[in-house]
Amino acid sequence: MNVEHEISLLVEEIRRLGTRNADGQVSVKFGVLFADEKCANLFEALVGTLKAAKRRKIITYQGELLLQGVHDNVDIMLLQD
């Protein structure tokens, strides 16, 4: 799979699992995304896909690297809807 395709799948999954905040932006907790069975089957390297999407300014989140357990409550915000 190419990176662009993986990022488009990631955006779909964030929309499916996330919620809209008061500003109308969709966000999802990293732990929710990481624990989702469909995401686990879709993404071989979820953290790598998240980093690529962040570099392209499609999503944003605090920090550089997200780790399961430690960063489960970090919000991943969709910047492009």
PyMOL Python script that loads the backbone (N, CA, C, O; Angstrom):
from pymol import cmd

cmd.read_pdbstr("""\
ATOM      1  N   MET A   1       0.834  -1.196   0.000  1.00  0.00           N
ATOM      2  CA  MET A   1       0.000   0.000   0.000  1.00  0.00           C
ATOM      3  C   MET A   1       0.870   1.248   0.000  1.00  0.00           C
ATOM      4  O   MET A   1       1.926   1.288   0.630  1.00  0.00           O
ATOM      5  N   ASN A   2       0.413   2.250  -0.708  1.00  0.00           N
ATOM      6  CA  ASN A   2       1.181   3.492  -0.684  1.00  0.00           C
ATOM      7  C   ASN A   2       0.713   4.395   0.460  1.00  0.00           C
ATOM      8  O   ASN A   2      -0.366   4.201   1.020  1.00  0.00           O
ATOM      9  N   VAL A   3       1.521   5.357   0.785  1.00  0.00           N
ATOM     10  CA  VAL A   3       1.276   6.220   1.941  1.00  0.00           C
ATOM     11  C   VAL A   3      -0.008   7.026   1.781  1.00  0.00           C
ATOM     12  O   VAL A   3      -0.776   7.162   2.734  1.00  0.00           O
ATOM     13  N   GLU A   4      -0.247   7.558   0.590  1.00  0.00           N
ATOM     14  CA  GLU A   4      -1.452   8.369   0.366  1.00  0.00           C
ATOM     15  C   GLU A   4      -2.711   7.548   0.622  1.00  0.00           C
ATOM     16  O   GLU A   4      -3.670   8.035   1.221  1.00  0.00           O
ATOM     17  N   HIS A   5      -2.699   6.305   0.167  1.00  0.00           N
ATOM     18  CA  HIS A   5      -3.854   5.435   0.366  1.00  0.00           C
ATOM     19  C   HIS A   5      -4.042   5.136   1.852  1.00  0.00           C
ATOM     20  O   HIS A   5      -5.165   5.168   2.354  1.00  0.00           O
ATOM     21  N   GLU A   6      -2.954   4.848   2.553  1.00  0.00           N
ATOM     22  CA  GLU A   6      -3.030   4.583   3.994  1.00  0.00           C
ATOM     23  C   GLU A   6      -3.577   5.796   4.745  1.00  0.00           C
ATOM     24  O   GLU A   6      -4.382   5.646   5.664  1.00  0.00           O
ATOM     25  N   ILE A   7      -3.144   6.992   4.358  1.00  0.00           N
ATOM     26  CA  ILE A   7      -3.628   8.211   5.016  1.00  0.00           C
ATOM     27  C   ILE A   7      -5.117   8.395   4.763  1.00  0.00           C
ATOM     28  O   ILE A   7      -5.850   8.788   5.671  1.00  0.00           O
ATOM     29  N   SER A   8      -5.579   8.118   3.545  1.00  0.00           N
ATOM     30  CA  SER A   8      -7.019   8.254   3.261  1.00  0.00           C
ATOM     31  C   SER A   8      -7.824   7.254   4.089  1.00  0.00           C
ATOM     32  O   SER A   8      -8.916   7.579   4.554  1.00  0.00           O
ATOM     33  N   LEU A   9      -7.302   6.045   4.279  1.00  0.00           N
ATOM     34  CA  LEU A   9      -7.963   5.061   5.144  1.00  0.00           C
ATOM     35  C   LEU A   9      -7.983   5.542   6.591  1.00  0.00           C
ATOM     36  O   LEU A   9      -8.977   5.371   7.296  1.00  0.00           O
ATOM     37  N   LEU A  10      -6.882   6.141   7.026  1.00  0.00           N
ATOM     38  CA  LEU A  10      -6.800   6.669   8.381  1.00  0.00           C
ATOM     39  C   LEU A  10      -7.854   7.758   8.605  1.00  0.00           C
ATOM     40  O   LEU A  10      -8.509   7.778   9.647  1.00  0.00           O
ATOM     41  N   VAL A  11      -8.018   8.647   7.649  1.00  0.00           N
ATOM     42  CA  VAL A  11      -9.018   9.720   7.753  1.00  0.00           C
ATOM     43  C   VAL A  11     -10.409   9.111   7.890  1.00  0.00           C
ATOM     44  O   VAL A  11     -11.203   9.572   8.711  1.00  0.00           O
ATOM     45  N   GLU A  12     -10.716   8.087   7.104  1.00  0.00           N
ATOM     46  CA  GLU A  12     -12.013   7.410   7.197  1.00  0.00           C
ATOM     47  C   GLU A  12     -12.225   6.823   8.587  1.00  0.00           C
ATOM     48  O   GLU A  12     -13.313   6.935   9.151  1.00  0.00           O
ATOM     49  N   GLU A  13     -11.195   6.201   9.134  1.00  0.00           N
ATOM     50  CA  GLU A  13     -11.309   5.567  10.450  1.00  0.00           C
ATOM     51  C   GLU A  13     -11.450   6.609  11.559  1.00  0.00           C
ATOM     52  O   GLU A  13     -12.180   6.384  12.524  1.00  0.00           O
ATOM     53  N   ILE A  14     -10.771   7.728  11.437  1.00  0.00           N
ATOM     54  CA  ILE A  14     -10.919   8.804  12.431  1.00  0.00           C
ATOM     55  C   ILE A  14     -12.347   9.332  12.394  1.00  0.00           C
ATOM     56  O   ILE A  14     -12.937   9.596  13.442  1.00  0.00           O
ATOM     57  N   ARG A  15     -12.903   9.486  11.206  1.00  0.00           N
ATOM     58  CA  ARG A  15     -14.305   9.937  11.085  1.00  0.00           C
ATOM     59  C   ARG A  15     -15.263   8.910  11.688  1.00  0.00           C
ATOM     60  O   ARG A  15     -16.242   9.275  12.340  1.00  0.00           O
ATOM     61  N   ARG A  16     -14.977   7.622  11.467  1.00  0.00           N
ATOM     62  CA  ARG A  16     -15.862   6.561  11.963  1.00  0.00           C
ATOM     63  C   ARG A  16     -15.836   6.484  13.485  1.00  0.00           C
ATOM     64  O   ARG A  16     -16.883   6.330  14.115  1.00  0.00           O
ATOM     65  N   LEU A  17     -14.657   6.590  14.077  1.00  0.00           N
ATOM     66  CA  LEU A  17     -14.494   6.395  15.515  1.00  0.00           C
ATOM     67  C   LEU A  17     -14.541   7.685  16.326  1.00  0.00           C
ATOM     68  O   LEU A  17     -14.761   7.654  17.537  1.00  0.00           O
ATOM     69  N   GLY A  18     -14.338   8.805  15.666  1.00  0.00           N
ATOM     70  CA  GLY A  18     -14.209  10.071  16.383  1.00  0.00           C
ATOM     71  C   GLY A  18     -15.528  10.760  16.669  1.00  0.00           C
ATOM     72  O   GLY A  18     -16.600  10.298  16.278  1.00  0.00           O
ATOM     73  N   THR A  19     -15.413  11.872  17.359  1.00  0.00           N
ATOM     74  CA  THR A  19     -16.563  12.718  17.672  1.00  0.00           C
ATOM     75  C   THR A  19     -16.230  14.150  17.281  1.00  0.00           C
ATOM     76  O   THR A  19     -15.065  14.545  17.250  1.00  0.00           O
ATOM     77  N   ARG A  20     -17.270  14.918  16.984  1.00  0.00           N
ATOM     78  CA  ARG A  20     -17.086  16.333  16.639  1.00  0.00           C
ATOM     79  C   ARG A  20     -17.060  17.165  17.910  1.00  0.00           C
ATOM     80  O   ARG A  20     -17.870  16.974  18.817  1.00  0.00           O
ATOM     81  N   ASN A  21     -16.111  18.094  17.954  1.00  0.00           N
ATOM     82  CA  ASN A  21     -16.058  19.000  19.111  1.00  0.00           C
ATOM     83  C   ASN A  21     -16.871  20.262  18.798  1.00  0.00           C
ATOM     84  O   ASN A  21     -17.509  20.351  17.749  1.00  0.00           O
ATOM     85  N   ALA A  22     -16.843  21.225  19.708  1.00  0.00           N
ATOM     86  CA  ALA A  22     -17.624  22.460  19.545  1.00  0.00           C
ATOM     87  C   ALA A  22     -17.221  23.237  18.295  1.00  0.00           C
ATOM     88  O   ALA A  22     -18.044  23.948  17.718  1.00  0.00           O
ATOM     89  N   ASP A  23     -15.956  23.107  17.869  1.00  0.00           N
ATOM     90  CA  ASP A  23     -15.478  23.811  16.684  1.00  0.00           C
ATOM     91  C   ASP A  23     -15.816  23.068  15.397  1.00  0.00           C
ATOM     92  O   ASP A  23     -15.525  23.557  14.306  1.00  0.00           O
ATOM     93  N   GLY A  24     -16.424  21.895  15.515  1.00  0.00           N
ATOM     94  CA  GLY A  24     -16.774  21.112  14.339  1.00  0.00           C
ATOM     95  C   GLY A  24     -15.677  20.193  13.847  1.00  0.00           C
ATOM     96  O   GLY A  24     -15.830  19.532  12.820  1.00  0.00           O
ATOM     97  N   GLN A  25     -14.554  20.147  14.586  1.00  0.00           N
ATOM     98  CA  GLN A  25     -13.448  19.264  14.196  1.00  0.00           C
ATOM     99  C   GLN A  25     -13.671  17.873  14.771  1.00  0.00           C
ATOM    100  O   GLN A  25     -14.179  17.717  15.882  1.00  0.00           O
ATOM    101  N   VAL A  26     -13.283  16.870  14.000  1.00  0.00           N
ATOM    102  CA  VAL A  26     -13.408  15.483  14.447  1.00  0.00           C
ATOM    103  C   VAL A  26     -12.119  15.091  15.162  1.00  0.00           C
ATOM    104  O   VAL A  26     -11.019  15.349  14.674  1.00  0.00           O
ATOM    105  N   SER A  27     -12.277  14.464  16.325  1.00  0.00           N
ATOM    106  CA  SER A  27     -11.101  13.972  17.045  1.00  0.00           C
ATOM    107  C   SER A  27     -11.395  12.598  17.623  1.00  0.00           C
ATOM    108  O   SER A  27     -12.546  12.232  17.861  1.00  0.00           O
ATOM    109  N   VAL A  28     -10.328  11.852  17.839  1.00  0.00           N
ATOM    110  CA  VAL A  28     -10.422  10.517  18.424  1.00  0.00           C
ATOM    111  C   VAL A  28      -9.213  10.315  19.335  1.00  0.00           C
ATOM    112  O   VAL A  28      -8.127  10.823  19.056  1.00  0.00           O
ATOM    113  N   LYS A  29      -9.402   9.586  20.405  1.00  0.00           N
ATOM    114  CA  LYS A  29      -8.289   9.266  21.299  1.00  0.00           C
ATOM    115  C   LYS A  29      -7.408   8.218  20.633  1.00  0.00           C
ATOM    116  O   LYS A  29      -7.910   7.332  19.941  1.00  0.00           O
ATOM    117  N   PHE A  30      -6.096   8.314  20.837  1.00  0.00           N
ATOM    118  CA  PHE A  30      -5.164   7.349  20.262  1.00  0.00           C
ATOM    119  C   PHE A  30      -5.492   5.930  20.722  1.00  0.00           C
ATOM    120  O   PHE A  30      -5.425   4.990  19.930  1.00  0.00           O
ATOM    121  N   GLY A  31      -5.841   5.775  21.982  1.00  0.00           N
ATOM    122  CA  GLY A  31      -6.167   4.455  22.517  1.00  0.00           C
ATOM    123  C   GLY A  31      -7.350   3.810  21.813  1.00  0.00           C
ATOM    124  O   GLY A  31      -7.354   2.602  21.578  1.00  0.00           O
ATOM    125  N   VAL A  32      -8.358   4.617  21.475  1.00  0.00           N
ATOM    126  CA  VAL A  32      -9.536   4.109  20.759  1.00  0.00           C
ATOM    127  C   VAL A  32      -9.126   3.628  19.376  1.00  0.00           C
ATOM    128  O   VAL A  32      -9.521   2.544  18.947  1.00  0.00           O
ATOM    129  N   LEU A  33      -8.343   4.427  18.688  1.00  0.00           N
ATOM    130  CA  LEU A  33      -7.872   4.080  17.347  1.00  0.00           C
ATOM    131  C   LEU A  33      -6.997   2.827  17.392  1.00  0.00           C
ATOM    132  O   LEU A  33      -7.145   1.928  16.564  1.00  0.00           O
ATOM    133  N   PHE A  34      -6.095   2.778  18.357  1.00  0.00           N
ATOM    134  CA  PHE A  34      -5.150   1.669  18.467  1.00  0.00           C
ATOM    135  C   PHE A  34      -5.861   0.358  18.813  1.00  0.00           C
ATOM    136  O   PHE A  34      -5.484  -0.701  18.310  1.00  0.00           O
ATOM    137  N   ALA A  35      -6.879   0.423  19.663  1.00  0.00           N
ATOM    138  CA  ALA A  35      -7.565  -0.783  20.143  1.00  0.00           C
ATOM    139  C   ALA A  35      -8.633  -1.294  19.178  1.00  0.00           C
ATOM    140  O   ALA A  35      -9.098  -2.425  19.317  1.00  0.00           O
ATOM    141  N   ASP A  36      -9.026  -0.475  18.203  1.00  0.00           N
ATOM    142  CA  ASP A  36     -10.077  -0.872  17.273  1.00  0.00           C
ATOM    143  C   ASP A  36      -9.621  -2.041  16.401  1.00  0.00           C
ATOM    144  O   ASP A  36      -8.539  -2.004  15.816  1.00  0.00           O
ATOM    145  N   GLU A  37     -10.452  -3.070  16.320  1.00  0.00           N
ATOM    146  CA  GLU A  37     -10.078  -4.278  15.582  1.00  0.00           C
ATOM    147  C   GLU A  37      -9.912  -4.015  14.084  1.00  0.00           C
ATOM    148  O   GLU A  37      -8.994  -4.539  13.453  1.00  0.00           O
ATOM    149  N   LYS A  38     -10.807  -3.199  13.521  1.00  0.00           N
ATOM    150  CA  LYS A  38     -10.707  -2.893  12.088  1.00  0.00           C
ATOM    151  C   LYS A  38      -9.397  -2.150  11.790  1.00  0.00           C
ATOM    152  O   LYS A  38      -8.722  -2.454  10.807  1.00  0.00           O
ATOM    153  N   CYS A  39      -9.045  -1.193  12.625  1.00  0.00           N
ATOM    154  CA  CYS A  39      -7.792  -0.452  12.443  1.00  0.00           C
ATOM    155  C   CYS A  39      -6.584  -1.375  12.576  1.00  0.00           C
ATOM    156  O   CYS A  39      -5.615  -1.252  11.827  1.00  0.00           O
ATOM    157  N   ALA A  40      -6.648  -2.293  13.526  1.00  0.00           N
ATOM    158  CA  ALA A  40      -5.542  -3.228  13.723  1.00  0.00           C
ATOM    159  C   ALA A  40      -5.312  -4.076  12.473  1.00  0.00           C
ATOM    160  O   ALA A  40      -4.174  -4.404  12.136  1.00  0.00           O
ATOM    161  N   ASN A  41      -6.400  -4.427  11.791  1.00  0.00           N
ATOM    162  CA  ASN A  41      -6.287  -5.220  10.566  1.00  0.00           C
ATOM    163  C   ASN A  41      -5.890  -4.375   9.358  1.00  0.00           C
ATOM    164  O   ASN A  41      -5.236  -4.872   8.441  1.00  0.00           O
ATOM    165  N   LEU A  42      -6.281  -3.106   9.355  1.00  0.00           N
ATOM    166  CA  LEU A  42      -6.005  -2.217   8.218  1.00  0.00           C
ATOM    167  C   LEU A  42      -4.560  -1.727   8.182  1.00  0.00           C
ATOM    168  O   LEU A  42      -3.920  -1.711   7.131  1.00  0.00           O
ATOM    169  N   PHE A  43      -4.064  -1.331   9.342  1.00  0.00           N
ATOM    170  CA  PHE A  43      -2.782  -0.646   9.390  1.00  0.00           C
ATOM    171  C   PHE A  43      -1.695  -1.528   9.973  1.00  0.00           C
ATOM    172  O   PHE A  43      -1.767  -1.961  11.123  1.00  0.00           O
ATOM    173  N   GLU A  44      -0.685  -1.784   9.151  1.00  0.00           N
ATOM    174  CA  GLU A  44       0.458  -2.550   9.620  1.00  0.00           C
ATOM    175  C   GLU A  44       1.298  -1.711  10.585  1.00  0.00           C
ATOM    176  O   GLU A  44       1.837  -2.226  11.564  1.00  0.00           O
ATOM    177  N   ALA A  45       1.399  -0.427  10.298  1.00  0.00           N
ATOM    178  CA  ALA A  45       2.181   0.492  11.131  1.00  0.00           C
ATOM    179  C   ALA A  45       1.362   1.758  11.385  1.00  0.00           C
ATOM    180  O   ALA A  45       1.579   2.790  10.750  1.00  0.00           O
ATOM    181  N   LEU A  46       0.420   1.661  12.321  1.00  0.00           N
ATOM    182  CA  LEU A  46      -0.482   2.780  12.617  1.00  0.00           C
ATOM    183  C   LEU A  46       0.291   4.037  12.999  1.00  0.00           C
ATOM    184  O   LEU A  46      -0.018   5.126  12.516  1.00  0.00           O
ATOM    185  N   VAL A  47       1.284   3.894  13.854  1.00  0.00           N
ATOM    186  CA  VAL A  47       2.053   5.061  14.319  1.00  0.00           C
ATOM    187  C   VAL A  47       2.774   5.726  13.146  1.00  0.00           C
ATOM    188  O   VAL A  47       2.843   6.953  13.079  1.00  0.00           O
ATOM    189  N   GLY A  48       3.310   4.933  12.227  1.00  0.00           N
ATOM    190  CA  GLY A  48       3.967   5.490  11.040  1.00  0.00           C
ATOM    191  C   GLY A  48       2.994   6.238  10.150  1.00  0.00           C
ATOM    192  O   GLY A  48       3.328   7.291   9.606  1.00  0.00           O
ATOM    193  N   THR A  49       1.785   5.698   9.997  1.00  0.00           N
ATOM    194  CA  THR A  49       0.753   6.362   9.197  1.00  0.00           C
ATOM    195  C   THR A  49       0.331   7.665   9.859  1.00  0.00           C
ATOM    196  O   THR A  49       0.116   8.667   9.177  1.00  0.00           O
ATOM    197  N   LEU A  50       0.212   7.659  11.178  1.00  0.00           N
ATOM    198  CA  LEU A  50      -0.131   8.884  11.912  1.00  0.00           C
ATOM    199  C   LEU A  50       0.942   9.952  11.721  1.00  0.00           C
ATOM    200  O   LEU A  50       0.623  11.120  11.500  1.00  0.00           O
ATOM    201  N   LYS A  51       2.207   9.558  11.803  1.00  0.00           N
ATOM    202  CA  LYS A  51       3.304  10.521  11.611  1.00  0.00           C
ATOM    203  C   LYS A  51       3.289  11.103  10.199  1.00  0.00           C
ATOM    204  O   LYS A  51       3.508  12.300  10.017  1.00  0.00           O
ATOM    205  N   ALA A  52       3.032  10.258   9.204  1.00  0.00           N
ATOM    206  CA  ALA A  52       2.984  10.728   7.810  1.00  0.00           C
ATOM    207  C   ALA A  52       1.826  11.703   7.617  1.00  0.00           C
ATOM    208  O   ALA A  52       1.979  12.716   6.936  1.00  0.00           O
ATOM    209  N   ALA A  53       0.680  11.408   8.208  1.00  0.00           N
ATOM    210  CA  ALA A  53      -0.485  12.295   8.089  1.00  0.00           C
ATOM    211  C   ALA A  53      -0.232  13.611   8.822  1.00  0.00           C
ATOM    212  O   ALA A  53      -0.679  14.666   8.373  1.00  0.00           O
ATOM    213  N   LYS A  54       0.476  13.555   9.933  1.00  0.00           N
ATOM    214  CA  LYS A  54       0.790  14.783  10.675  1.00  0.00           C
ATOM    215  C   LYS A  54       1.758  15.655   9.871  1.00  0.00           C
ATOM    216  O   LYS A  54       1.608  16.877   9.832  1.00  0.00           O
ATOM    217  N   ARG A  55       2.746  15.032   9.233  1.00  0.00           N
ATOM    218  CA  ARG A  55       3.696  15.781   8.402  1.00  0.00           C
ATOM    219  C   ARG A  55       2.990  16.491   7.245  1.00  0.00           C
ATOM    220  O   ARG A  55       3.402  17.572   6.823  1.00  0.00           O
ATOM    221  N   ARG A  56       1.927  15.872   6.741  1.00  0.00           N
ATOM    222  CA  ARG A  56       1.162  16.457   5.626  1.00  0.00           C
ATOM    223  C   ARG A  56       0.073  17.413   6.109  1.00  0.00           C
ATOM    224  O   ARG A  56      -0.699  17.939   5.308  1.00  0.00           O
ATOM    225  N   LYS A  57       0.015  17.638   7.434  1.00  0.00           N
ATOM    226  CA  LYS A  57      -0.938  18.557   8.059  1.00  0.00           C
ATOM    227  C   LYS A  57      -2.392  18.150   7.810  1.00  0.00           C
ATOM    228  O   LYS A  57      -3.264  18.998   7.617  1.00  0.00           O
ATOM    229  N   ILE A  58      -2.635  16.837   7.817  1.00  0.00           N
ATOM    230  CA  ILE A  58      -3.988  16.305   7.686  1.00  0.00           C
ATOM    231  C   ILE A  58      -4.574  16.070   9.077  1.00  0.00           C
ATOM    232  O   ILE A  58      -5.777  16.220   9.290  1.00  0.00           O
ATOM    233  N   ILE A  59      -3.706  15.699  10.017  1.00  0.00           N
ATOM    234  CA  ILE A  59      -4.102  15.533  11.412  1.00  0.00           C
ATOM    235  C   ILE A  59      -3.089  16.260  12.289  1.00  0.00           C
ATOM    236  O   ILE A  59      -2.028  16.681  11.828  1.00  0.00           O
ATOM    237  N   THR A  60      -3.444  16.395  13.569  1.00  0.00           N
ATOM    238  CA  THR A  60      -2.496  16.930  14.535  1.00  0.00           C
ATOM    239  C   THR A  60      -2.702  16.223  15.866  1.00  0.00           C
ATOM    240  O   THR A  60      -3.799  15.753  16.170  1.00  0.00           O
ATOM    241  N   TYR A  61      -1.653  16.152  16.643  1.00  0.00           N
ATOM    242  CA  TYR A  61      -1.695  15.613  17.993  1.00  0.00           C
ATOM    243  C   TYR A  61      -0.470  16.108  18.745  1.00  0.00           C
ATOM    244  O   TYR A  61       0.518  16.529  18.142  1.00  0.00           O
ATOM    245  N   GLN A  62      -0.548  16.050  20.074  1.00  0.00           N
ATOM    246  CA  GLN A  62       0.565  16.501  20.921  1.00  0.00           C
ATOM    247  C   GLN A  62       1.706  15.490  20.864  1.00  0.00           C
ATOM    248  O   GLN A  62       1.478  14.282  20.917  1.00  0.00           O
ATOM    249  N   GLY A  63       2.907  15.981  20.759  1.00  0.00           N
ATOM    250  CA  GLY A  63       4.084  15.125  20.791  1.00  0.00           C
ATOM    251  C   GLY A  63       4.498  14.634  19.420  1.00  0.00           C
ATOM    252  O   GLY A  63       3.874  14.955  18.408  1.00  0.00           O
ATOM    253  N   GLU A  64       5.560  13.853  19.409  1.00  0.00           N
ATOM    254  CA  GLU A  64       6.108  13.324  18.159  1.00  0.00           C
ATOM    255  C   GLU A  64       5.705  11.872  17.931  1.00  0.00           C
ATOM    256  O   GLU A  64       5.290  11.493  16.836  1.00  0.00           O
ATOM    257  N   LEU A  65       5.835  11.067  18.982  1.00  0.00           N
ATOM    258  CA  LEU A  65       5.623   9.631  18.870  1.00  0.00           C
ATOM    259  C   LEU A  65       4.555   9.200  19.866  1.00  0.00           C
ATOM    260  O   LEU A  65       4.623   9.543  21.046  1.00  0.00           O
ATOM    261  N   LEU A  66       3.572   8.449  19.387  1.00  0.00           N
ATOM    262  CA  LEU A  66       2.510   7.955  20.263  1.00  0.00           C
ATOM    263  C   LEU A  66       2.760   6.485  20.572  1.00  0.00           C
ATOM    264  O   LEU A  66       3.024   5.686  19.674  1.00  0.00           O
ATOM    265  N   LEU A  67       2.675   6.140  21.853  1.00  0.00           N
ATOM    266  CA  LEU A  67       2.897   4.769  22.296  1.00  0.00           C
ATOM    267  C   LEU A  67       1.652   4.252  22.998  1.00  0.00           C
ATOM    268  O   LEU A  67       1.009   4.972  23.761  1.00  0.00           O
ATOM    269  N   GLN A  68       1.320   2.995  22.731  1.00  0.00           N
ATOM    270  CA  GLN A  68       0.154   2.389  23.361  1.00  0.00           C
ATOM    271  C   GLN A  68       0.317   2.405  24.873  1.00  0.00           C
ATOM    272  O   GLN A  68       1.405   2.164  25.396  1.00  0.00           O
ATOM    273  N   GLY A  69      -0.776   2.691  25.563  1.00  0.00           N
ATOM    274  CA  GLY A  69      -0.750   2.753  27.022  1.00  0.00           C
ATOM    275  C   GLY A  69      -0.383   4.132  27.520  1.00  0.00           C
ATOM    276  O   GLY A  69      -1.183   4.787  28.188  1.00  0.00           O
ATOM    277  N   VAL A  70       0.810   4.575  27.204  1.00  0.00           N
ATOM    278  CA  VAL A  70       1.304   5.876  27.672  1.00  0.00           C
ATOM    279  C   VAL A  70       0.493   7.028  27.084  1.00  0.00           C
ATOM    280  O   VAL A  70       0.190   7.993  27.785  1.00  0.00           O
ATOM    281  N   HIS A  71       0.142   6.932  25.811  1.00  0.00           N
ATOM    282  CA  HIS A  71      -0.519   8.032  25.110  1.00  0.00           C
ATOM    283  C   HIS A  71      -1.954   7.714  24.703  1.00  0.00           C
ATOM    284  O   HIS A  71      -2.468   8.315  23.760  1.00  0.00           O
ATOM    285  N   ASP A  72      -2.611   6.782  25.393  1.00  0.00           N
ATOM    286  CA  ASP A  72      -3.980   6.390  25.026  1.00  0.00           C
ATOM    287  C   ASP A  72      -4.972   7.548  25.065  1.00  0.00           C
ATOM    288  O   ASP A  72      -5.951   7.540  24.319  1.00  0.00           O
ATOM    289  N   ASN A  73      -4.737   8.551  25.926  1.00  0.00           N
ATOM    290  CA  ASN A  73      -5.683   9.664  26.051  1.00  0.00           C
ATOM    291  C   ASN A  73      -5.317  10.883  25.207  1.00  0.00           C
ATOM    292  O   ASN A  73      -5.925  11.942  25.362  1.00  0.00           O
ATOM    293  N   VAL A  74      -4.339  10.748  24.321  1.00  0.00           N
ATOM    294  CA  VAL A  74      -3.959  11.858  23.433  1.00  0.00           C
ATOM    295  C   VAL A  74      -4.992  11.974  22.322  1.00  0.00           C
ATOM    296  O   VAL A  74      -5.335  10.985  21.673  1.00  0.00           O
ATOM    297  N   ASP A  75      -5.485  13.191  22.109  1.00  0.00           N
ATOM    298  CA  ASP A  75      -6.452  13.448  21.039  1.00  0.00           C
ATOM    299  C   ASP A  75      -5.752  13.566  19.702  1.00  0.00           C
ATOM    300  O   ASP A  75      -4.742  14.259  19.575  1.00  0.00           O
ATOM    301  N   ILE A  76      -6.294  12.886  18.704  1.00  0.00           N
ATOM    302  CA  ILE A  76      -5.836  13.017  17.331  1.00  0.00           C
ATOM    303  C   ILE A  76      -6.922  13.806  16.619  1.00  0.00           C
ATOM    304  O   ILE A  76      -8.061  13.352  16.503  1.00  0.00           O
ATOM    305  N   MET A  77      -6.560  14.986  16.145  1.00  0.00           N
ATOM    306  CA  MET A  77      -7.528  15.919  15.565  1.00  0.00           C
ATOM    307  C   MET A  77      -7.404  15.926  14.038  1.00  0.00           C
ATOM    308  O   MET A  77      -6.313  16.080  13.489  1.00  0.00           O
ATOM    309  N   LEU A  78      -8.533  15.758  13.376  1.00  0.00           N
ATOM    310  CA  LEU A  78      -8.586  15.810  11.920  1.00  0.00           C
ATOM    311  C   LEU A  78      -8.640  17.273  11.502  1.00  0.00           C
ATOM    312  O   LEU A  78      -9.567  17.990  11.877  1.00  0.00           O
ATOM    313  N   LEU A  79      -7.647  17.726  10.723  1.00  0.00           N
ATOM    314  CA  LEU A  79      -7.583  19.135  10.320  1.00  0.00           C
ATOM    315  C   LEU A  79      -8.336  19.389   9.016  1.00  0.00           C
ATOM    316  O   LEU A  79      -8.842  20.489   8.793  1.00  0.00           O
ATOM    317  N   GLN A  80      -8.411  18.383   8.165  1.00  0.00           N
ATOM    318  CA  GLN A  80      -9.104  18.517   6.886  1.00  0.00           C
ATOM    319  C   GLN A  80     -10.335  17.634   6.912  1.00  0.00           C
ATOM    320  O   GLN A  80     -10.249  16.444   7.213  1.00  0.00           O
ATOM    321  N   ASP A  81     -11.486  18.219   6.594  1.00  0.00           N
ATOM    322  CA  ASP A  81     -12.717  17.444   6.647  1.00  0.00           C
ATOM    323  C   ASP A  81     -13.371  17.329   5.299  1.00  0.00           C
ATOM    324  O   ASP A  81     -14.424  16.703   5.175  1.00  0.00           O
TER     325      ASP A  81
END
""", "prot")
cmd.dss("prot")
cmd.show_as("cartoon", "prot")
cmd.util.cbc("prot")
cmd.orient("prot")
